[in-house]
Amino acid sequence: MTYENPFEAIHSELNELKGMVKQILTAPKEDHSLKIYTVKEAAKLFKCDPQTVNNNIKKGNIQAFKIGNGTRIKHDEIFDSNNVVKSIKYKR
């Protein structure tokens, strides 16, 4: 009389899941340092109006550059080193 191990199927599935998790954790992270944003995209990230972003560019709070007719902002100008969106709150 031979008995099959009831946990063998679960064990093989767990090993498969471990492999998938390991693959996800070791996957290379996307490099955003070269990414550039339009004024509209930056406004969405700041959760403000595009005019507020334009005003901050004119004041010099945000460094931007022109490409053709559009203004572009580098990733580092929008995010700080911890990848958190910088604040451009209105100051009176």
N, C-alpha and C positions, 0 to 999 in steps of 0.2 A: 504494500500500500504506500503510495507516494502522495505527499501533500504539497500543493503549490503554495508558495509564500504569498499571502494576500497583500503584503506591503511592497512587493517588487514593482508593481505598476506605479504606485505612488512615488517610490524611490527614483524610478527612471524619469518620471515627470519633474520631480524636484531638481534632479541633475540638469535636465534640459532648461528649466527656469533659471537655475544658477548661471548657466552659460549665457543665457540671454541678458541677464542683469549685468554680468561681468562685461559683456560686449557693449552695453549701453554706457556703463560707467567709464570704460576706457576709450570710448569714441572721442575723436578730437573735437574740441569746442570750436564754434564758429568765431572767426576773428573779425570783430566789428571795428577795429581801429582805423581801417581804411574806408569805412562807410561814410557817405555824406547824405545829408538830409535837405529837403526843400524847406522853405519857410512854413508851408502848410503842415508838413510832417512834424517839424519841430513844435509848432503850435499845438498839435494833437498830443505830443509827448508832455509838453508843459501844461496842458489843459488850459490854454488861454487862446485869445484871438491872435490871428497872424499879424495884425497891426501892432500888438504888444511886442512880438518878436522883432518886427521891423524897427520899432522904437528903441529896443535894447541894442540892436545892431548899430543904429545911428549914434547912440550914446557911448558905444564902445564896450558895453557889458558882455556882448557876445561877438566873437570874431567870426566874420563870414567873408566869402569871396563870390565874385560874379562869374557866371558861366553864361555867356550870351546875354539874354534878357533876364535870366533868373538868378536868384541869390541862393547859395548853398552854404551849409554849415557842417563842419566836421563833427564826427561822433564825439570826440573828446570835449568839444565845447558844450555839448548837451548833457553828457554824462560825466560824473566824477569818477574817481579811481575805483569805487566800489560798485560801479555800474548802476548808480541811482541817479534819477533825473535831477539836475540842478534846479534851484528855485530862482524864479525871476519875479517875485511878488512885487506888486505896486508899492512904491514908497512915496509918501507925501513930502 
